[in-house]
Amino acid sequence: MISAMAATLGPNAGLVGKPGSRFALDTPALLLERDALDRNIAVMAAHALAAGVALRPHAKTHKSLRIAERQIAAGALGICCATLGEAEVMVAGGVPGVHITSPQVTPAKIARLAALNAASHRGLSVVVDHPANLAALDLAAQQAERPIDVLVDFSAGQGRTGCADEADLTALVRAAVAASGVAFRGIQSYSGNLQHIPDRAERRAKALAQLERLRGIVRRLGEAGIKVPIVSGAGTGTFDIDPESRVLTELQVGSYVFMDVQYHQALADGRNAPPFETALFVATSVVSINATGYVTTDGGLKCFATDGPLPEVASGAPPGSRYEFFGDEHGKLVLPTGALRPALGATIECVTPHCDPTVNLHDFYHVVRGDTLVDIWPVEARGKR
Amino acid sequence: MISAMAATLGPNAGLVGKPGSRFALDTPALLLERDALDRNIAVMAAHALAAGVALRPHAKTHKSLRIAERQIAAGALGICCATLGEAEVMVAGGVPGVHITSPQVTPAKIARLAALNAASHRGLSVVVDHPANLAALDLAAQQAERPIDVLVDFSAGQGRTGCADEADLTALVRAAVAASGVAFRGIQSYSGNLQHIPDRAERRAKALAQLERLRGIVRRLGEAGIKVPIVSGAGTGTFDIDPESRVLTELQVGSYVFMDVQYHQALADGRNAPPFETALFVATSVVSINATGYVTTDGGLKCFATDGPLPEVASGAPPGSRYEFFGDEHGKLVLPTGALRPALGATIECVTPHCDPTVNLHDFYHVVRGDTLVDIWPVEARGKR
């Protein structure tokens, strides 16, 4: 009863190319507006070119080979991954310049990393933030007789991963330079804690202060004879602030491809409109209409991330309607007083609250142009650790 | 580089059967203690038998054929599913008595439902809560020349799905009885809004009041000559309250198989200990130790649900350590003052905050007995809509 096509591309595989199919999808369904995606990729590519900085966009956002390929085609020199499993997918798909932005520490992960490094021929690197982890990577590289490229991770004030201060960072850089198995390629400094500061002036001041500190460190390393070819960092929230510092050689921006409620709130500040368009939605359907003042949809917390703001209603409901969570499988669409109730089965599209973990709940991008489903792209790296 | 076995059962497939493998897992990894699972299944089966009520446990919690099979083997007459996609997995796996607890409304879903119904030979039913949906199901059943079993859904005070009041419910029951394509099988009434009320006396009073109302409705239907063979409802939070009402013929309990932080908080009230054991954990690893007062793990909001309480540390960290979210891929393990810091790479096991959506973030159960990984069960229905 489940065809092979449905098993690989889901229950909407038969709708590709049919006019109006956007509003006939089996729901909940992750929707991607292809033209908006491509415009976002082009805007960021033009920005980076003008700013004289390279792009290594973050695939933790999209986890998709098709989107990575579009970013590479627009000039990105590689792709960042948050997990080793994402990197395995990207390398297997032929994506060049894959960089893993989180330390890979356990023996299980280091064994997989060494295997991936042996299979990779288009560039692979990983961060390291501790001498013990550096020693373990160095040993694995020596045993595999193949160097592992490393960036030394700097905490950048967030304190999630990375060396805590300049002394530790410098010591680890020196150890990486001296090691025979690993190859020192540069420094990573990602200020994840600054990306969503709502006031642009405050965000800018904090980001530039952090980068000024980093610039001093890189300069002092240079004075000590240590070249730092790559300085990687930045995010969508600071994409046009970080290049001012002239220290980053590449930007790890991720969410700009889709935008979400969270980034709209941050990037709208101090501008007429954010420079990127909303390209990602979740299509849901009205499944129950027996209550007064609201209807129930089939979009719950198994299809929207719950760590950020609420999803926002984009289309299909009266203006002023707002979404609330209504359990694992359902959403509550609260209607404005006196509004006409959407019909049973009506399609309601919502803007995703926080795009990265929302994508992680879906197996497929339903790629649309206008009202037509034009393609289905699997989320190949979903759930890959 | 990725073997076929790893592709189907993940990166830990090679560890099955090896002593100590529980603490050598590639992480983050969903852990299931098999003996605790089996004891929970046995305790609930014994309870239902003693209470004279049947069990149709909810697979929305586990999404797993192996666990459904264990529940059936312990005497359950079937399995509930929240989505049609879950039901497709259960039917394809040969699970009997599959009941879908959410209305299936859109043309896409009704077409899939009719196809599944045609393929099913061990029992399939679905709820309905609106005359238009009943008519659509009736038409589909007639066109397929195969009856669709329906339970009429009653809102039970939650207002998520279901008929809002007795008049609507009775009218829909009468329409279902009269319809030629669908077969009326009974009533569903699930009070999801009562399951986590922390005070047991309050939870009991509200649950019994709701069920008393339902009992009146069922009695009046009987007086009007309409038999209601199935009355389905209940959850883990009211598992030992609902049978008092003598109206439910079966319990849709789900979370009891695993337990989680949320249900421990609810069920611990007024007892010496909850009657079910924690069987589900997420194993994470320490990946960064450069900060003072905490370490960073590889368990973030892509491996723990964020809609409920925080995960709780179960083992691997000093007593008094607590977990905080630290972004998509990372957790912050805050240590008590003066505590010894866990080593880089150490395994930290955490109790899941809300089990259903946490399971939905994982592809595999890593089944353990003591310190040994004894099996890997895929989460077959993860993400299935």
Contacts between the chains, C-beta under 8 A, distances in Angstrom:
chain1	res1	chain2	res2	distance
A	1	B	88	7.2
A	1	B	92	7.5
A	1	B	115	5.0
A	1	B	116	6.0
A	1	B	118	7.3
A	1	B	119	4.1
A	2	B	88	6.2
A	2	B	92	7.0
A	11	B	85	7.8
A	11	B	108	6.7
A	11	B	112	6.4
A	11	B	385	7.7
A	12	B	108	7.7
A	24	B	107	7.2
A	24	B	108	6.6
A	25	B	108	6.9
A	26	B	106	7.1
A	26	B	108	3.9
A	26	B	109	6.5
A	26	B	112	7.2
A	26	B	385	7.0
A	27	B	106	6.7
A	27	B	108	7.7
A	27	B	385	7.1
A	28	B	385	5.9
A	29	B	385	8.0
A	60	B	328	6.7
A	60	B	329	7.3
A	82	B	328	6.8
A	82	B	329	4.8
A	83	B	329	6.4
A	85	B	11	7.8
A	88	B	1	7.1
A	88	B	2	6.2
A	92	B	1	7.5
A	92	B	2	7.1
A	102	B	287	6.8
A	102	B	298	7.3
A	102	B	329	5.8
A	102	B	330	7.3
A	103	B	287	5.0
A	103	B	288	5.9
A	104	B	287	7.9
A	105	B	285	6.4
A	105	B	286	7.4
A	105	B	287	4.7
A	105	B	288	7.9
A	105	B	298	7.9
A	105	B	344	5.7
A	105	B	345	5.0
A	106	B	26	7.1
A	106	B	27	6.7
A	106	B	285	4.9
A	106	B	345	4.9
A	107	B	24	7.2
A	107	B	345	7.3
A	108	B	11	6.7
A	108	B	12	7.7
A	108	B	24	6.6
A	108	B	25	6.9
A	108	B	26	3.9
A	108	B	27	7.7
A	109	B	26	6.5
A	112	B	11	6.4
A	112	B	26	7.2
A	115	B	1	4.9
A	116	B	1	6.0
A	118	B	1	7.4
A	119	B	1	4.2
A	129	B	288	5.7
A	129	B	290	6.1
A	130	B	288	7.1
A	130	B	289	6.6
A	130	B	290	6.7
A	130	B	344	5.9
A	132	B	344	5.4
A	133	B	344	6.4
A	155	B	290	6.7
A	155	B	291	7.8
A	159	B	290	7.9
A	159	B	291	5.0
A	160	B	288	7.1
A	160	B	296	5.7
A	160	B	326	5.4
A	160	B	327	6.3
A	160	B	330	5.5
A	160	B	332	7.7
A	161	B	287	6.8
A	161	B	288	4.2
A	161	B	290	7.8
A	161	B	296	5.8
A	161	B	330	7.1
A	162	B	288	7.3
A	162	B	290	6.8
A	163	B	290	6.0
A	164	B	290	4.5
A	164	B	291	6.4
A	168	B	290	6.8
A	192	B	327	6.1
A	285	B	105	6.4
A	285	B	106	4.9
A	285	B	109	8.0
A	286	B	105	7.4
A	287	B	102	6.8
A	287	B	103	5.0
A	287	B	104	8.0
A	287	B	105	4.7
A	287	B	161	6.8
A	288	B	103	5.9
A	288	B	105	7.9
A	288	B	129	5.7
A	288	B	130	7.1
A	288	B	160	7.1
A	288	B	161	4.2
A	288	B	162	7.3
A	289	B	130	6.6
A	290	B	129	6.1
A	290	B	130	6.7
A	290	B	155	6.7
A	290	B	159	7.9
A	290	B	161	7.8
A	290	B	162	6.8
A	290	B	163	6.0
A	290	B	164	4.5
A	290	B	168	6.8
A	291	B	155	7.8
A	291	B	159	5.0
A	291	B	164	6.4
A	296	B	160	5.7
A	296	B	161	5.8
A	298	B	102	7.3
A	298	B	105	7.9
A	298	B	385	7.6
A	301	B	305	7.4
A	301	B	307	5.0
A	301	B	357	5.6
A	302	B	357	5.8
A	302	B	360	5.2
A	302	B	383	7.7
A	303	B	385	7.8
A	305	B	301	7.4
A	305	B	306	7.4
A	306	B	305	7.4
A	306	B	306	4.8
A	306	B	307	4.4
A	307	B	301	5.0
A	307	B	306	4.3
A	307	B	325	7.0
A	325	B	307	7.0
A	326	B	160	5.5
A	327	B	160	6.3
A	327	B	192	6.2
A	328	B	60	6.6
A	328	B	82	6.8
A	328	B	356	5.4
A	328	B	357	5.7
A	328	B	360	7.8
A	329	B	60	7.3
A	329	B	82	4.8
A	329	B	83	6.4
A	329	B	102	5.8
A	330	B	102	7.3
A	330	B	160	5.5
A	330	B	161	7.1
A	332	B	160	7.7
A	344	B	105	5.7
A	344	B	130	5.9
A	344	B	132	5.4
A	344	B	133	6.4
A	345	B	105	5.1
A	345	B	106	4.9
A	345	B	107	7.3
A	356	B	328	5.4
A	357	B	301	5.6
A	357	B	302	5.8
A	357	B	328	5.7
A	360	B	302	5.2
A	360	B	328	7.8
A	360	B	361	7.1
A	361	B	360	7.1
A	361	B	361	7.7
A	361	B	383	6.9
A	362	B	383	7.0
A	363	B	383	5.3
A	383	B	302	7.7
A	383	B	361	6.9
A	383	B	362	7.0
A	383	B	363	5.3
A	385	B	11	7.7
A	385	B	26	6.9
A	385	B	27	7.1
A	385	B	28	5.9
A	385	B	29	8.0
A	385	B	298	7.6
A	385	B	303	7.9
